[in-house]
Amino acid sequence: MQLPEGATQSQRTDSTLVKALARAFRWKRMLESGEFATIAELAEQEGIAPSYMTRVLRLTLLGPDIVEAILDGKQGPEVTLARVLEPFPLAWQQQVSHFSL
């Protein structure tokens, strides 16, 4: 399907992705502040598996352009929570290619 000329596609923020980003940065702040000494300790407090927390914490390594695209709903359909929880390149430029942005 093609949009009429001059029409813009509506943006749709993925609330699942936004929530995961918010959790990741909140958990990172809690660890960095010393509120919790280890990921295992924080995961226990949050009632989740340490392995899941580690995968979500990795979202704090996403480049700022990708984080902004997710928050603005401009990340594209190929950027899903399942996909960003898989291993991705650490270099921001490679992340853009990896996520097809």
RAWO-V215622 format. One line per field, one symbol per residue. phi: phi as a letter, one per 20 degrees, with the letter a starting at -180 (. if undefined). psi: psi as a letter, one per 40 degrees, with the letter a starting at -180 (. if undefined). burial: # if it has 24 or more other ideal C-beta (glycine too) atoms within 12 Angstrom, else .. A space follows every 50 residues. Layout:
phi=???
psi=???
burial=???
This chain:
phi=.dfggnedffecfefffffffffgfffffffffngcecfffffffemcfg ffffffgfffeffffffffffemdfnffedfgffefgcfefgfffgfgel d
psi=hiiiheiihiihhhddddddddddddddddddeedhdidddddddefihd dddddddddeeiiddddddddefeeidegidddeeiiiidhdddddddef .
burial=.............#..##.##.##..##.##.......#..##....... ..###########..##.###...#...#...###..#......#...#. #
